[in-house]
Amino acid sequence: MDYLKQKEEVINYIKGGEKKNDNLRLGIEFEHFIIDKETLRTITYYDENGVAETLKDLEKNGWTGYYEGEFILGASKGKKTITLEPGSQFELSLEAQYNIKDIEVEYFDFLNEMIPLLESKGQGLMATGYHPITRIDEIKILPKKRYDFMFNYFKQTGTHAHNMMKGTAALQVSVDYLNEEDYRKKYRVISALSPVMYAVFENARYFEGEIRNEHAVRAFIWENTDKDRSGIVPGALDDDFGYEKYADYILNNPPILEIKDGIAKSTGDKKVKDILDPDNYKIEELEHFLTMFFPDVRTKRFMEIRMMDAVPYPLNFAVIAMWKGIIYNQESLNKAYELIEDINEEEVVKVKHEMMDLGLRAKYKGKSLLDMGKIVVQLAKEGLDSEEVHYILPLETMLNEGKNPYSITKEGEAEGKKAALNWCLLNNVIKG
């Protein structure tokens, strides 16, 4: 294979995502668990009144179902798409838009349809970073070929890879870039802030059904999933990082599987550079390879920010506002860049490990992660216009009280796990 030509193809693909200032958008993915409201047990794909039946109920309501063979694995309607993660995590993706209010309208349109459907079954939609009570060995993986290949591959790569697949839920925000210099600056800022994001939005007080006193369970799980495809991208904080370095990252690591003419095939230990024919490939093949890597900041034709645990409304919209205020306001972006400019990759990795013991108290640049979070929120607040600044206020209030989602849940434990997690139940959002 011609490596230089392969790299050129990946670079050109990323370059193809460049946007004009008046065409910037925010893409959102909300992951949830569907749970039994009484027991908090996770409802899986195969259960009676399970996730498969819920998708079929939506299909009856006018959603377009997506199937693999006889199995329904997703659905779409208008600007909304539902997909399922390997452990039946229920993911809502919204078409990328610029105005937060427009995103909120679509989100509540989804909730107003979804929650009554779940209520009729005694079920709830919960936003937490890990299953509230169910263990992963109690969950059968979805009937999707891609997931079968991943499940088998991950048996040899990390102690908690299957926890990642079947146990975690996140909130992901995607942002655009104008050109390579803008990409470089944004990628560096987001990557350097990854420990802050993991700590501020930590929302997994329980792990495999038990209280977890150690912090940042999703960060810990990703750290022990597969070092070839998770964590910080090597060189992300270097001055010369850009399209080419990200292309090198993709080409020099194994993609687990390839998809040819709609058929998935295991690639074993082969790297992308051993598989991608730069003279004869379909764009869908390259796009698939890009999705088989899960760093904190993933590049497609946009940048996907992946560190935040799933959190409930209105905190989830505070996340959206935070990133919009930092990334799409040039003055706030410049200030954020100045804040992290002297941080190197070693420091990011170091503070991530310390965070797993100390949570918000871990030190970064001589400040606690809590204080760093406050600085970031202030920069974001300055970058939002008067019509959108209210979205970030729940986050500002939480941090000013010295809390994150993990500590909010912990505070409620005196009344039991169900009461402690009630604030994460999205059923409550549309009531009253």
N, C-alpha and C positions, 0 to 999 in steps of 0.2 A: 504494500500500500504506500502511496505517496503521502507522507506525513504532513508536509508543508501544504499540500492541497487539501488534505483533511482539515487542517487547522484553519485554512482560509474559508472553508465551507461553514465551519462552526462560527467563526468571527463574523462572516457575512450574515449569518442567521441572527446573531445577537444585534448586529448593527441595524438589521431590519426592524428592530423594536424601537428605534429612536423616534421620539415624538416632538411635535412643535409645542411651544408654551401654551397655546390655546387648546391643546388636545390631551392634556394630562388627565389621568384617570386613577381611581382607587379600585382595586379588585379585592373582594372579601370572601373568605371561606370560614364559615362557622361550623365547628365540629361539636357534636353532642352525644350523649348517651340517652337512649330511651329506657326508662326504668319503671318498675312497678312502684307506684306511689306509696304503698304501705310498707313494703319490705326493702325498697331501694335496690332490689335485684335487677340486674341489667336484662332487658328484653333483647333476645338475639334474633337473628334472621329466621331460625328454624322453629321458634316457639309457636304454640297456639296463640293466635292474635299477635304474632311476632312481626318483625320488621318487614318481611316479605309481604305479609298481608297488608301492612300499612301502606307500602308502595302501591299495591294493587287497589287499595281504597282511593289513593290519590289519582290513580289512573282512571278510575270510575268518575272522578270529579273533574276530568278534563286534562290531567297531566299526560304527557307522552312517556310511556314506559320504555326503558332500555333493557334489553335482555342479552344474556349469554346462554345460548341454547334455550332451555325451558325456564331458566331462572331470571326473574326480574331483579336487576341490580342498580337501577337508578331511574330517575324521571325528571322531566323538565316541563316548565310552563312559563311562557313569557320570558322574563329576565332572570328566572330562578332555575337552578339545576340542583338536583339531589343526587349524591353518590354515596356509596357505602365503603367504609374502611374495612380492613380484614376481620376485625372483631365485632362487626355490625355497628360501629360508630356511624352516626347519621350526620352527613355533611351537607350543608346548604352553601352553594356558591351563587353569588349575585353578579350579574353583568357589571363590568367596570363602569363607574360613573365618577363625576368630579364632586358634585354637591352631596354632602353627608345627608341632607334631608331626603334626597332621592333614594339613597341607600336605605334609609330608615323606613320609608314608605314601603319598599319592596320587602323588607324584613318583617314588618308588622302584617303585611298582606299574607306572608307565609305563616306567621304565628297564629293569626286569626283563622286560618284554615286548618292548621296542624293541631293546635292544642285541643279544640273540641273533639277532634277525631281520637286523640290519645285519651282524653278524659272519659270518653265513652267506654274505654277498655280498662279504666283504672290505672292508666299509665301517665308518665310525665316525661318532659324533655329537660334534661339536666346538662348544665355547662360546668364541668369540672375537668381537671387535667388527667384524671385517672378514674377508673370505675369506682364508685362509692363503696361497693361491698363485694361484687363478684370477682372471682379469681380467673386468670386467663385459661387455666386448664379446664374450666367449666364452660368455655366458649369454643364452639366449633367454627373453624375458619370459613369464610364465605366461599361459595362454589364458583370461584373465578380462577382461571388458569394462571394468570399473572401472580396471584397471591400464593398459589401452590408452589411455583418456582421460587418465589421470594422466601417462603417459609422454610423450604428445604435448604436453600443457599445459606440462610442466616443461622442454621444450626451450627455452622463452623466459624462464624465471624465474631460473635459476642455473647456474653452471658445473658443479656437482657433484650436481644433482638426481637424475640417473640412478644415480650412485654410491649415493645414499641408498636408492633403490628396490631396486637389485639387489645392493648390496654390503655393507650393514650388518646387524648383529644386536645386539639389546639385551636387557636384563632390565628388565621394567617391573613396578612395584608400585603397586597401587591402594589408597587409603585412604578412609575415610568421614569425614563431618563431622556435627556435631550440629545446627548452626544457622548463620546467616550470620556471626555473630561468630567462631565456631569455624572456619568455612571461611576467613574472612579471615586469621586468625592462621596457620592451617596453610599456606594458599597462600603467604603471605608468607615463612614460614620455609623452605619447600621451594624456592621460587623463588630466594631469596637464597643458598641453599646449592648452587645448580646448578653453579658452577665447582668447588666442592669435590668434588661427586659425579662430574663428568666426569673430574677428575684422579685421584681415589682409585681409580676403577674403570675406568681407561683400559686397554683390553685389545686394542689393535690395533698391534702392532709392525710388521706388514707391510701394505702398501697397493699394490694392483694387482701383486702378486707380488714387490715389492721392499721392502727394509728402509726404514722411514720413521723418520728421526731426529727430525722434528718430532712434537710430541705431540698427543694428543686428536683423532685423525682423525675420529671421529664428530662431535665438536663443530664441527670445521672443515667437514665435509660439510654439516651442518645450517645453518651460517652461510652456505653458498653453495648452498642449495637453493631457498628461496623465502621472502623476508623477510615476506611477508604472513601466513605460517602456521607459522613456526618461531621458536625462540629464546624469549626472555622476553616474556610478554604485556605490552604497553604499559600502564603504570600499576599493575602487579602489586605494587609496593612502596609505593604511595601509601596514605595513611591511610584513604582512602575507597574503596579497592578492595573489590569484592564481587560479588554476583550480577549487578548491573546493568552494571558495567564489563566483565565477561566477556561478557555478552550483546551489548554494543556491539561488542566485538572480533569476535564471530562474525558479527553482522549486517552489518558494514561491510567485509567482505572476501569475495573470490570463492571459491565452494566447488568449482570445477573441473567438477563434474557433479552432477546431481540424479537421483534414482531415483523414477520414477512407475510404480506398479502393477508393480513388479519390473523395469522397463526403464530402463537407464541412458541418460542424455542429457547431452551436453556443454552447459555453461552459459557457456563462454567467459569474458569479463571481467565478466559480471554478478556483483553481490554478493548475498549471501544476502537482504538486505533487498529486492532487486529480484525475488526469486523466491518467498519464503515467504508464502503467503496465510494470514494469521492466523485467518481465518474458515473456511478449508476446506483442511485439511491432515491427513495421517495422522502419528501420532507417530513412525513409522518414518522419515518424511522429515526431521523435525527431528533425530532421532538420527543419521541419515546425515550431515547438515550438520556436526554436532559432531565426527564422526569424520574429517572432511576437513581438520582443522587439527591441527598437530603441534607445539605449543609444548612447552617443557621440562616444564610441568605442565598437563595437559589435563583439562578439566572435562567430565564427563558427568553421571551421578548419583552420582559419586564423583570423587576426584582421582587422576589417573594420573601417576605419577612416571616420567619417561622418559629421564633423563640417563645411566644406568648402561649400560656395555657388557655384552654377554653374558659371564659368567664361570662357571667350572665349580664343581661341588660340592667342598667345603662352603662356598666363598666366596659362592655365590649365596644360600645360606640365611643367611649373615651379613648380607647386604643386607636380607633380609626382617626379620631380628631388629632391625637398626639402625633401620629406619623404624618398626617397631612400638614400640620403646623410646622413640623421640622423640615420635611422633605420638599414641600412645594412653596415655601417662602424662602427666598434667596438669603435674606439677612439672617434668619434663624438657622438655615443650613450652614452658613459661614461660621456662625457662632458655635454650632455643634461641632463643626470641623476643628475649630480652634481648641475646643474642649478636649478632643480625643487625639489631636495631631501627633503627640509624642508617645502615644500608647503603641506598644508592639504586641506581636502575636503571643509571645511568651507570657506577658502580663495578663492577657485575656484568658488564656488557659489556666493560669495560676489562680486568678480570682474566681473562675468557675468552680474549681475544686474547693476553694475556701468557702464559697457560697453554699455548697452542699452541707457544710457543718454549721455555718453561722447565719445563713439566710441574709436578710437585709443588713445585718451588722457587719458583713464582710467588707473589707476596705478595698477601695479602688481609687487610685490617684490620691491617696491620703484621706479620702472621704468614704463614709459608709455608702453602701449601695442605695440605702434609703435616701441619703442626701443627694447622691448623684441622680436618683429618680426625680427628686424635687427640682433640680436644675433643668433636667430634660423637659419636664412638664412646663416649667416657666418659659423656656425657649419656644416650645410648641404653642403655648398660650399667646405669646407675642406674635406668632406667625399666623394665627387664625383671625378671620374677620369677625365683626361684632355679631353676625347672625349665626356663627358656628361655635363661638368660644364656649357657650354653655355646655356643649357636649363633653368638654374635658373636665368640667368641675367635679364630677364624682371621683375622678382619679386624683385630682388635687386634694380634695377633702380626705380621701383615704390615706394618702401619704402624709398629709399634715397631722393626722392622728397617729402616725407611726405604724400604719398597718399595711398588710397586703392581703389577698384573698385567703391564703393559708391561715393567717392569724385571725381573720374574721370567723372562719369556720371553727378554729380552735376555741375561740371565746364562747361559742354557742354550745360546746360539748357537754356542759353541765346538765342540759336537758336531753341529752342523747344525740346520736348521730343523725337521726332523721330531722330533728329540730335544727341541728347545727348546719345542715346542708340545705335547709328550706330556702335560703336566699339565692341558691343556685338553680332553683326550679323555675323554669321559664313559664310554666303554667300560671304562676302568680302575676306575670307581667300584664296579661290581657284582662285580668279580673278587675272589676270596679271601674 
